[in-house]
């Protein structure tokens, strides 16, 4: 999710570049792909909840508490923008 967030912020910065802005169609493609990744993550979370899995999520890479909730303290901290 951190990589996804970083790519989306890079896209936003590229769109705002006054000298060489990113093509709108390319930015839309990035956003559509990001939405697909987000939807996949949502499906994985719902699956984990439905089966009561108590194993690490491959998507999030975090150990889960009982009941399928990620242990938030185990999640990587997002990169801070400079």
Secondary structure, 3 states (H helix, E strand, C coil): CHHHHHHHHHHHHHHHCCCCCCCHHHHHHHHHHHHHHHHHHHHHHHHHHHHCCCCCCCCCCCCECCCCCECHHHCCCCCCCC
